[in-house]
């Protein structure tokens, strides 16, 4: 008799909130200024909705641990699948390192600590390896971590939103929300942070990779996306409003903006702000655990299919992809230890920007894969199928695809001669190029290794026949 599944619709909705809604990226997105509301609504309609529909169809038609990797490999072959798996994986340790650094910065801010470099790095490494160990556990054993984090995010978002509304009505707002200020600026430099808004929408396919642990994945995944998406859209807009009321755009820090907003809205650092800060620290760790469940499975699955090196496929007795988990910790550890020696950079923002670019690049092939599979695999059962004719399918595919590419370019290419912009973007551009080169080397190495192994096995079989 099969054991009952332990991952239900309620868990899936809360997981989508935890995975998709990343509180630490609200401040960088708010740095766009009052026009952020236009861009939130614009990208909700033209990116988030198509992305949710595509994820629902692919996630229910092609179930399994591979997720995004499976879809792209099915459409374009192993090499493209390997490239995607690499980008999808490498974003995670970059992100983990950035949040480890943000963790110590926030802890110092709310508790008024003045730790030295040694203690900062030590706490960052503890953060990294706690996340690694928790991320190596099955989803059914760690879902409570995500459920608590989802409720914590709701408290933070509602607190920021309600305080923002109250302060706007009683003291006014820190930014001008009248007239043309709400419309996009012609200056391309001001659009560099649009990639953060798209980043804030990504992650639904992680829920799809949990299909094997669900009671009825064919119906639960689309419902989780619909319910979770509605909650996330509301929360993001509420949080953006509260932050915009509290902090002038020119003074908004990407790393401390969230806590700064609460301090300014409340008027001082008090017990409430400290409580919010503690919740925020917990959320930083839980986000990493929730994403590990998807990222590790995808990298493990790709390695089993010989599209990434074999070390990614190492599993423990429970079948958990611990090889990928430990690699996450090793890469994040190297970055945390190296961070004090990187001059003249906001280290959180530098690592976080590169993580955003890597993740967005991993999604670049998802929409074309959806389009291709509709044509090459039309007879596949699709429990959730995007309705509409060729015009609608083309719009759902290519509009978000173009938006993805444009936002990546805006993030990595300096668009002016401003020294501050050049110093901020050039390291991200160089990091992106190095990431692509290393990934290509590893994918080609894995491909060649598999070919050599296959040839060797065939040679042995032929020798035995003769």
N, C-alpha and C positions, 0 to 999 in steps of 0.2 A: 504494500500500500504506500502510495506517494505521501511524503510529508507535506503538510499544508504550507503554502507560501507565506513569508513573513513580511513582504513589502507590499503595502496596500495603497489605494488611491490617495488617502490622506497623507501617507508618508511621501508619495511621489510629488504631490502638490507642494508640501513643505520643502522637499528636496529641491524642487525647481526654484523656489524662493531663495534657498541657501546658495545654490550653485550659480544662478543667473544674477541675482541681486548682490553686487559686491560693493559694500558700503565705502571702502577705502577709495574707490574711484569716483565718488560723487564730487569731491572737491576739485579734481582735475577737470571734470566735465563742466562744473560751475564756473571755472575760469574763463569759459567762452564769453561770459557776460550775460546781460539781459536777453540777448538773442538766443540763448540756450533753449528757451521754451519753444521757439519756432523750430529749432533743430531737433529737440526731443520729439515733438509731434510729427515733424517731417519724416524722421527716421523710424518712428513707430509705425507709420503707414507704409513707407516704401522699403524698409528693411525688416523690421521686426515681424510684421504680419506675414510677408512671404517666407521668411526664415522659419517661423513657427509652422506654417503649412507644409513646407518642404521637409522639415524635420519629422513632422507627424507621419507623412507618407512614407518616407524612407525608413523611419524607425520602426514602423509596424510591418512594412513589406519585407525588410531585410533585418530580421532580429538576430541577436547574437552579441558576443563580446567585442566584435570588431568595430561596431558603430560607424563613425565617419570614415575610417580607414576601409572598411568593407565596401561601403558605397562607392568610393572613388576607385578602388581596385577593380570592382566589378565592372565599372564603366570604362576605365582607361588603362588597366593593367597593373602589374606588380610594381613596376618602377615608380609610377605616380603614387601608388598606395604607400610605398616606402617613404617617399618624400613627404607626403602628408603626415604619416605617423611620426616622422622625425620632428617636424615643426610643431605638431600637436603635443609631443612629449617635451621638447626642450623649453617651451614656454613655461612649463610648470616649475622646474627648479629655479628659473629666473624669477618667476613670480614669488616663489617661496622665499628666496633670498630678499626680495624687496619688502615682503611683509614682515620678515624677521627683523629687518632694520626699522621698519615702521613700528613694530611692536616695542622695541626699546625706546624709540623716540616718544611714543605715546605714554609709555609707562613713566618715563622721566618727566613728561609734561604734567600728568595728572597727580603724581605723587611728589612732584618738585624734587626729584633726585638729580644728583650731579655725579653720575658714574663715569669712571675712566674708560678708555678704549678697551682695556682687557675685559672688564666686566660687561661692557656692551656686547662684545663679540661672544663672550661665554653665554650670556642670556640668549643671544641670537642662535647659537648652536643648540642650546637646550630646546628652543622653539622648533628648530628644524627637525631634530631627531624625535621629539615627541610626536610631531605631525607624521613623520615617516612610519613610526611604529603603529600609530592609530590607523594610518592609511593602508597598512598591510593586513588589516582585519576585514572579514567579510562584511558586506553592507548590513546584513541582519543583526550584527553585533554592534555596529557603530551608528545605526540610524538615530538613536536617542541623542547623539551629539548634534546631528543636523536638525532635529526637531527643536531642541532647546535654542540652537543658533537662529532658526527661523523666527521663533518668538522674540528673541533678543533683537533681531533686526527690526521687527515690527515696533517694538518699544522705542528704539532709536529713531526710526523714521517718523512715527507718530509724534514723539516728543519734539523733534526738530520742526515738523510741520505745524503742530499746534502752537508752539512757542513763536514760530515765524508769523502765523496769522495774528496772534495776540500783539506782538511787538509792532507789526505793520499797522494795526488799528490804533495803537496807543502812542507809539513813538515815531512811526514812520519807517522807511526802508533805507538801506545803505546804498542801493543802486537806483537809477532812474528807469522806471518801467513804463514810461509814457511814450506814446507815439512811435516814431521811427526807431527808437532804441530797441524795440522788440523784434525788429526785422534784421536779417543778416547783413553784415558789413561787406563792402566790396573788397576789403583787404584780405587776401588769401592767408596771410600769416595768422589772422584771428581764427581761422578754421582748422588749425593744426590739431586741436583737441577733439575734433569730431570722431576720431578713431576711438576715443575713450567711451563715447556714447554707444557706438556699435559694440565695443568690447563689453559694455554693460548689458547687452542683450544676448550675449552668446552663452551656450551651455545646455540648452534643452536636450541635445543629443546624448548628454551624459545620463539623463533620465531614461532615454531609450535603451541604453546599454544594460539597464537593470531589468529588462524584460523577462529574463529567465527566473527572476526572483518574485515576479508579480503573479497574482491570481489570474488576471485576465488582461494581459498586456495589450491586446488588440483594441480594447476599449479604454483601458486606463491611461495609456500614454497620450492619446489625443485629448482626453479630459484633463489630464495633468497640465498639458500645455495651455489649454484654454483657460482653466481656472488660475493656474500659476501666472500665466501671462497677464491676465487682467489685474491680479494683485500687484505684480511687479511694475506694470506701467503706472498704476496709481501711486505706488510708494516712491518711485523715482521722481515723478513730477512734484510730489509733496516735499521730498527731501531737497530738490533743487530750489523750490520756492523758499523754504526755511533758510537755506544757506545764502541765497541771494539777498534776503532781508537783512541778515546779520553782518555780512562782510563785504566791503567794496571789492569789486573784481580785481583791482590793481594790487590789493593787499592779501589776496587769497592764496594760502600756501597749499601746494598739492599734498604735502604730508600731514600737516597739522590742521588743515582747514575745517575738518569735521568738529574736532574738540574746540577749536577757536570759535566756531559758530555758536556752540552751546554756551561757552563762557560769555560771549558778547550778548546773547539773547537773555541769559539769566542775570548777567550783570557782574558776576564774580565766580571764582572757583569755589564751589560749595559741594556738599555731599551728593547732590543730584548729578553734577557734572562728573564727579569721581565715579559714581555708579554707572553713568553712561560710558565713561572711559573703560571701566572693567568689562562691561558688556562688549565694547568694541574690541578689546584685547581677545576675549573669548571667540568672537566672531572671526577675527583674523585667522586663528588656528583652525576653527571648524570649516571655514571655506576651503582651506588647503586639504583637509581630510575628505570633504565631499568631492572635490575635483580629482583627488587621487584615485577614487573609486572608478572614474571613467578613464583618466589618462593612463593609469597603470595597465588596465585591461587592454586598451588599444595598442600600447607599445608591446606588451606581452604577446598579443595576438599576431601583431605584425612580425615579431621575431620568430614565432612558431611557423609562420609562412615564409621565412627566410628573406624578409624584406628589411629587417634590422638585425644587428649582430645578436648572436645567441644568448649573450648575457642578459638581454632584456626578457628572455623567456624563462629564466630561472624561477621556479615556484616552490612553495613550502608544502607540507603534508596536506594542507587543506586546499591546495590548488591556487593559493593567492600569489600574485605576481611580485614576489619580494625582490627579485633581481632589479626590476624597474624601480621599486620603492627605494632600495639602497642606493641606486644610481642617482635618484632625486636628491637624497641626502648628501651624497659626495659632492655633486656639482654645487648645490646650495652652500655647503660648507666652504668650498674653495672661494666662492663669491663673497661670503660674509667675512672670511679671514682677509681677503684681498681689499675689501672696501675701504678700510682706513688709509690705504696707501694710494687711493685714487684722488688726485687733487682737483679742486675747483668744480666739484659736481654735487648736485643734490642726488645722493646715491640711491635713495628710494626711487626718485623720479627716473633716473638713468636706467636702472634695472627694470622698473615697471614699464617704461616706454618700450624697451626691447622685448619684454614679455608680450605686450599688447600687439606689437608688429608681428611677432612669430605666430601668435594665436590667429590673428586676422589672416595671415598668409595661409595658414592651414585650412581655412574655410573657403579660400578662393576657388578650389576645385569642387566644392560641394554642390553648388548650384548647376554648373555644367554637368556634373554626374547625374543629378536629378533629371535634367533635360535629355541626356544621352540614354539613361535607363528607361525612360518613357518610350523611346523609340526602339531600343535594342532588346528590351525585355517586356513587351507589352502584355504578355499573358500571365505575368506574375500576379498572384493574388495581392490586392492592396486593400486591406481592411479600412484604412482611411485614405481616400483618394482626393487630391485637389481637383475640384470641379472646374469646368471651363474648356474652351476649345484651344486651338493652337495659339491664338493671340494672347489669351490669358496665361498659358503656360510659358510663352516667351517673355511676357512682362514679369512674371513671378521669378523667372530664371535670371534675366539679364539686367533688370533694374538694380536689385541688390548686389549683383556681381560687379557692376560698374561702380557702385557706391563703395564697396569694399576696396577696390583697387585705388580709387581716388583718395580715400582716407588714409591708406597706407603711404601713398606718395606724399601727402600733406604732412605726415608725421616724420618722415625720414629725410626729406629734401629741404634744405634752407631756402626760403622764398624771399629773403631780403638780405641786405648786407649788414644787418644788425649783429654785432659781435655776440650778444647774448643768445640770439637764436642760433647762430652758427655753432657756438660752443655747446649748446644743448643738443642740437640735432646731428652734428657730425659723428659723435660717438655712437649714436643709435644707428646711423647709416652704416658705419664701419662694422658694428656688431651684427647688423642684419646680413651684410655681405659675408662675413666670416661664418655666421650660422648656416647660411645656404651652402657655402663651400664645404664645411664639415659634414653637413647632412648628405650632400651628394657623394662625398667620399665614402661614408658609411653605407649608404644604399648600394653603391657600386661594389663595395667590398663584400657585402652580404650576398649580393647577386652572384659574384664570381665564386665565393666560397661554396655556395649551394651548387653551382654548376660543376665545380671540381669534385665535390662529394658525390653528386649524382653520377658523374663520369667514372669515378673510382668504383662505385657500387656496381655499375654496369660492367666495368672491366672484370671485376671479381666474378660476377655471374657468368660472363662469357668464358672465363678461364675454367670455371667449374663444369660448364657444358662440354668443353673440349677435353 
